[in-house]
């Protein structure tokens, strides 16, 4: 069963902050429903400007599918590099995923969620 708490979040926070600082971004890290580590990135560096396609995304943010980072953002290598590093840091060293969708069995250490908000 997926589990995330404040202590596990705090273990991952320094590495995540370091990556955000490296790319000139700001972000907040939180725990949702004791199962998900959520990162909200404020796009102060303007790396994601081209990806906000409509007014809704400009107002409420852009959800990142962390499984398809390399494909969805292939035209911006710096974005791919940052998101891949963030994904690894958010998973951490103790991450595991023993899920089997064929038998409807889901078992992983925790989930991650990345959202990008436009700079204001």
Legacy VTK file of the C-alpha trace (Angstrom):
# vtk DataFile Version 3.0
C-alpha trace
ASCII
DATASET POLYDATA
POINTS 120 float
0.000 0.000 0.000
1.342 3.415 -0.992
2.442 5.497 1.975
3.984 8.954 2.258
4.318 11.087 5.360
6.025 14.272 6.524
9.209 12.480 7.600
9.659 10.756 4.234
8.909 14.058 2.479
11.568 15.817 4.560
14.130 13.158 3.578
13.606 13.976 -0.100
13.195 17.768 0.226
16.900 18.839 0.207
17.623 17.023 -3.067
14.475 18.447 -4.668
15.294 21.987 -3.514
18.814 21.630 -4.924
17.472 20.598 -8.346
14.949 23.447 -8.405
17.679 25.932 -7.503
19.958 24.518 -10.219
17.314 25.315 -12.852
16.225 28.655 -11.345
12.771 27.448 -10.304
10.789 27.717 -7.087
8.554 25.003 -5.713
6.534 23.708 -2.810
6.441 20.124 -1.638
3.499 18.543 0.158
1.932 15.207 1.080
-1.549 14.347 -0.188
-3.749 11.680 1.361
-0.745 9.970 2.998
0.058 8.336 -0.345
1.315 11.008 -2.739
4.303 13.346 -2.762
3.172 16.481 -4.628
5.503 19.102 -6.094
4.164 22.429 -7.349
6.733 24.271 -9.445
6.411 28.043 -9.937
7.875 28.631 -13.420
9.933 31.720 -12.562
12.621 30.789 -15.113
10.083 30.640 -17.975
11.051 27.125 -19.077
7.433 26.020 -19.553
5.995 29.134 -21.282
5.603 27.314 -24.605
3.602 24.512 -22.983
0.794 26.657 -21.536
-1.625 26.294 -24.450
-4.788 27.995 -23.187
-6.101 30.403 -20.573
-7.134 27.565 -18.250
-3.562 26.219 -18.074
-2.178 29.742 -17.663
-4.498 30.315 -14.723
-4.530 26.921 -12.961
-1.295 25.261 -14.039
-0.058 22.371 -16.091
-0.115 18.777 -14.900
3.033 16.833 -15.746
2.756 13.179 -16.757
6.021 11.991 -15.205
5.878 8.689 -17.119
6.139 10.464 -20.512
8.556 13.304 -19.749
11.090 12.329 -22.408
8.423 12.155 -25.132
6.171 15.082 -24.192
8.963 17.623 -23.684
11.536 16.308 -26.181
11.906 19.672 -27.910
13.209 21.261 -24.668
16.148 19.187 -23.372
16.606 21.387 -20.272
12.990 20.721 -19.238
13.480 16.969 -19.731
16.706 17.032 -17.710
15.060 18.906 -14.825
11.933 16.732 -14.741
13.905 13.475 -14.889
16.109 14.613 -12.002
13.042 15.688 -10.023
11.296 12.382 -10.691
14.295 10.446 -9.378
14.619 12.676 -6.317
10.913 12.378 -5.542
11.018 8.595 -5.818
14.040 8.377 -3.524
16.171 5.341 -2.777
13.433 3.336 -1.067
10.950 3.464 -3.982
9.480 0.203 -5.235
6.646 -0.694 -7.578
5.340 -4.261 -7.580
2.080 -3.424 -9.357
0.481 -5.760 -11.857
-2.277 -4.130 -13.897
-3.204 -7.474 -15.480
-4.460 -8.779 -12.146
-5.626 -5.390 -10.836
-2.946 -5.422 -8.135
-1.309 -2.116 -7.258
1.493 -1.990 -4.721
4.126 0.726 -4.644
5.943 2.691 -1.963
4.251 5.998 -2.890
2.947 8.054 -5.788
4.329 11.320 -7.122
2.550 14.285 -8.682
4.199 17.246 -10.438
2.358 20.430 -11.370
3.753 23.552 -13.032
2.214 26.932 -12.256
2.958 29.982 -14.427
5.042 32.799 -12.995
2.953 35.752 -11.902
LINES 1 121
120 0 1 2 3 4 5 6 7 8 9 10 11 12 13 14 15 16 17 18 19 20 21 22 23 24 25 26 27 28 29 30 31 32 33 34 35 36 37 38 39 40 41 42 43 44 45 46 47 48 49 50 51 52 53 54 55 56 57 58 59 60 61 62 63 64 65 66 67 68 69 70 71 72 73 74 75 76 77 78 79 80 81 82 83 84 85 86 87 88 89 90 91 92 93 94 95 96 97 98 99 100 101 102 103 104 105 106 107 108 109 110 111 112 113 114 115 116 117 118 119
